[in-house]
């Protein structure tokens, strides 16, 4: 007959479990861990990918070298639209008298009808000299006047506070990228040369200049910012 092994520890005291066997050892109770509540995917929508973490905190705003928050693309775009509207209004005021003079001059130079009511074909050289050439010269003069206006507006006016009218409305300011530097006429002049002079002469440069901030790191600079060593930041109203 098989003998039980010696020194067998008896089962702990207490009521036996319902299904038989030994009762669990007594001891301090361990609190149960809460089970995260999950929800089944909505019909027609795929389940979330592995590692999906809802309610993720947003990334902190990008900061300039001096610690101020950088201006976003949308804010700079609205400020640019406001400044463009100002420049367009100035251009219309400057060009309106020239346009009226050209129209009156063209009407005055139109050939009169003959005795039979027919109008002779105008000479192409006369058309070029009386209408096309004055229009081209007027457009060139308007372009030069706008460059002068842009210098006064984006360099001389902005040098006082680092703001144009558009940037004042959007609470933005141009500052040097180096925290210990001061905004100078030379910095704003470099911005002017890239943003207006070079962009007027090189095709599509104005689009590339404005969109460059979307992928530029870490200071979200446009090309004219990089040329001048400046950044655009948000300021308190």
CORVEN-V498811 format. One record per backbone hydrogen bond with DSSP energy under -0.5 kcal/mol. NH is the residue of the N-H (numbers start at 0). CO is the residue of the C=O. E is the energy in kcal/mol with one decimal. If there is no record, write none. Layout:
nh=NH co=CO e=E
nh=NH co=CO e=E
This chain:
nh=7 co=4 e=-0.6
nh=19 co=16 e=-1.3
nh=30 co=28 e=-0.6
nh=35 co=33 e=-0.6
nh=44 co=41 e=-2.0
nh=51 co=48 e=-1.6
nh=53 co=51 e=-0.6
nh=63 co=67 e=-3.6
nh=66 co=63 e=-2.2
nh=69 co=61 e=-2.6
nh=70 co=231 e=-2.4
nh=75 co=71 e=-2.1
nh=76 co=72 e=-2.3
nh=77 co=73 e=-2.2
nh=78 co=74 e=-2.1
nh=79 co=75 e=-2.3
nh=80 co=76 e=-2.3
nh=81 co=77 e=-2.2
nh=82 co=78 e=-2.3
nh=83 co=79 e=-2.5
nh=84 co=80 e=-2.2
nh=85 co=81 e=-1.9
nh=86 co=82 e=-2.3
nh=87 co=83 e=-2.5
nh=88 co=84 e=-2.1
nh=89 co=85 e=-2.0
nh=90 co=86 e=-2.4
nh=91 co=87 e=-2.4
nh=92 co=88 e=-2.0
nh=93 co=89 e=-2.2
nh=94 co=90 e=-2.7
nh=95 co=91 e=-2.1
nh=96 co=92 e=-0.6
nh=97 co=93 e=-0.6
nh=98 co=94 e=-2.9
nh=99 co=95 e=-2.4
nh=100 co=96 e=-2.3
nh=101 co=97 e=-2.3
nh=102 co=98 e=-2.3
nh=103 co=99 e=-2.4
nh=104 co=100 e=-2.2
nh=105 co=101 e=-2.4
nh=106 co=102 e=-2.3
nh=107 co=103 e=-2.2
nh=108 co=104 e=-1.7
nh=109 co=105 e=-0.5
nh=109 co=106 e=-0.8
nh=113 co=117 e=-3.5
nh=116 co=113 e=-1.9
nh=126 co=122 e=-2.3
nh=127 co=123 e=-2.6
nh=128 co=124 e=-2.6
nh=129 co=125 e=-2.9
nh=130 co=126 e=-2.1
nh=131 co=126 e=-1.6
nh=132 co=127 e=-3.2
nh=134 co=130 e=-2.0
nh=135 co=131 e=-2.5
nh=136 co=132 e=-2.5
nh=137 co=133 e=-2.4
nh=138 co=134 e=-2.5
nh=139 co=135 e=-2.4
nh=140 co=136 e=-2.6
nh=141 co=137 e=-2.5
nh=142 co=138 e=-2.4
nh=143 co=139 e=-2.3
nh=144 co=140 e=-2.4
nh=145 co=141 e=-2.4
nh=146 co=142 e=-2.0
nh=147 co=143 e=-1.9
nh=148 co=144 e=-2.5
nh=149 co=145 e=-3.1
nh=150 co=146 e=-2.0
nh=151 co=147 e=-2.3
nh=152 co=148 e=-2.6
nh=153 co=149 e=-3.1
nh=154 co=150 e=-1.6
nh=155 co=150 e=-1.7
nh=156 co=151 e=-2.4
nh=157 co=152 e=-0.7
nh=158 co=154 e=-1.4
nh=159 co=156 e=-1.0
nh=160 co=156 e=-0.5
nh=161 co=157 e=-2.9
nh=167 co=163 e=-2.2
nh=168 co=164 e=-2.3
nh=169 co=165 e=-1.9
nh=170 co=167 e=-0.8
nh=171 co=166 e=-3.0
nh=172 co=232 e=-1.9
nh=173 co=161 e=-2.8
nh=174 co=230 e=-2.7
nh=176 co=228 e=-2.8
nh=178 co=176 e=-0.6
nh=180 co=177 e=-1.9
nh=187 co=183 e=-2.0
nh=188 co=184 e=-2.6
nh=189 co=185 e=-1.8
nh=190 co=186 e=-1.9
nh=191 co=187 e=-2.3
nh=192 co=188 e=-2.3
nh=193 co=189 e=-1.9
nh=194 co=190 e=-2.9
nh=195 co=191 e=-2.3
nh=196 co=191 e=-1.4
nh=197 co=192 e=-3.3
nh=198 co=193 e=-0.9
nh=199 co=195 e=-0.9
nh=200 co=196 e=-0.9
nh=200 co=197 e=-0.7
nh=201 co=197 e=-2.6
nh=202 co=200 e=-0.5
nh=204 co=201 e=-1.5
nh=205 co=198 e=-0.5
nh=207 co=203 e=-2.0
nh=208 co=204 e=-2.9
nh=209 co=205 e=-1.9
nh=210 co=206 e=-2.3
nh=211 co=207 e=-1.2
nh=212 co=209 e=-0.5
nh=213 co=210 e=-1.9
nh=214 co=211 e=-1.1
nh=215 co=211 e=-1.0
nh=219 co=215 e=-0.7
nh=222 co=208 e=-0.8
nh=225 co=221 e=-2.1
nh=226 co=222 e=-2.4
nh=227 co=223 e=-1.4
nh=228 co=224 e=-1.9
nh=229 co=224 e=-2.0
nh=230 co=174 e=-2.6
nh=232 co=172 e=-2.5
nh=233 co=68 e=-2.8
nh=234 co=170 e=-2.4
